[in-house]
Amino acid sequence: MSSPTNADGAIRRVLVIPHGGRSDLAETTERAIAKLQRAGIVVRMLAADCDRCSVVDVEFVEADEAAKDCELVLVFGGDGTILRSAYLARGQGVPLLGVNLGHMGFLAESDPEDLPTVIAAVVNRSYVVEHRLALDLRVRRPDGTEVLGWAFNEVSLEKAARERMIELMVAIDDEPLSAWSADGLVCATPTGSTAYAWSSGGPVVWPDVEALVVVPISAHALFSRPIVIGPNSEVDIDVLGSGPGGVAWCDGGRMIDVPVGSRVEVRRSPDSVYLARLQPEPFTKRLVAKFNLPVAGWRGRPDEEVQQP
């Protein structure tokens, strides 16, 4: 079958990212690829994933610009796989659609049993796209070197030595806020507020709220509560003391060494993340489903508003 084209005549392409650690899930990915190909859509995969699925007529590419010229990134896996895929799609304006093959799957849109519905939505483009805030990271080291990073969920600065706390001075918008001796600190997006920041005692922030969350980790200080700041606020963290310093993690998967004397700068990124949603639903419903929250007894709103006398 000839490949369907967009309005501008470009061939339709979808980047497929399989779960990276479980070969027993390959069948689900293979079935999806076959359905997309039968619809005439060109399927692209990373060259590193060529041995994860027994498929033919697939474009294999390197990670650099893997999502370029694609209309969608279809991800099979849990939140970790989706986070890695977000990094691949960074700056391309390409939405991600996740099929949960992991445990929590908070970022995923559907489960494997919904695969026919997912493929039909991809073929017909019957989905909506949400824009999510992301973070840029800059580490300025005392030797003058700089390292850049990017994160969808969070940037975490953690102690490098288990037996010693890390000494941090935090400033918001170039105004010093507080110094902490702590295990570390998390700067999270609203999307990441249900991940590491939440596990560290931070608040859950609805995805449509534009804000950043700053959460100290096990801080020895009177003022060590999580704070919520504006989306364009600038967070600067100085690593003080004379210990071994720390490490910065971007989404828990990309590490940067942060020696004592460094400054860590966290900013809102101009590169947003785009998530495809098949059936937009209240975020409350997703929270209840993913965390199995008790809601028995809720009677709902009355069908008609009570008339005021």
Secondary structure, 3 states (H helix, E strand, C coil): CCCCECCCCCECEEEEECCCCCHHHHHHHHHHHHHHHHCCCEEEEEHHHCCCCCCCCCEEECCCCCCCCCCEEEEEECHHHHHHHHHHCCCCCCCEEEEECCCCCCCCCECHHHHHHHHHHHHHCCCEEEEECCEEEEEECCCCCEEEEEECCEEEEEECCCCCCEEEEEEECCEEEEEEEECEEEEECCHHHHCHHHHCCCCCCCCCCCCEEEEEECCCCCCCCCEEECCCCCEEEEEECCCCCEEEEECCCEEEEECCCCEEEEEECCCCEEEEECCCCCHHHHHHHHHCCCCCCCCCCCCCCCCCC
